[in-house]
């Protein structure tokens, strides 16, 4: 899913899920909308991207190239090392500004259940529950 938000100077694309060959049918329409908005700054929020292949990279490259031709800039926000590697292999990483300071918000599942991260453990949660019930 790709959402577009605008301000007077910025267009922000928020991408969730895979950015790959299976999603390519929507790329031309989104690119046309973004280019038509004619904002100087394009921010691509990749916090929720789960996978990107060379087709997704080509889409991002085309957006950055269109902006650059108009004197604009493209910022990648929340891109992980894997995504940056794909763009580097394509020889296009220099087309983007990378917002290394941005920290993505943790994803909250729609169910509202607590998700145990890879660093956490079920024991940690059990300890939390015991501590809360004895207080």
Buried (B, 14 or more C-beta within 10 A) or exposed (E): EBEEEEEEEBBBBBBBEBBBEEBBEEBEEBBEBBBEEEBEBBBBBBBBBEEBBBBBBBBBBBBBEBBBEEEBBBBBBBBEEEBBBBBEEBEBBEBBBBBEEBEEEEEEEEEEEEEEEEEEEEEEEEEEEEEEEEE
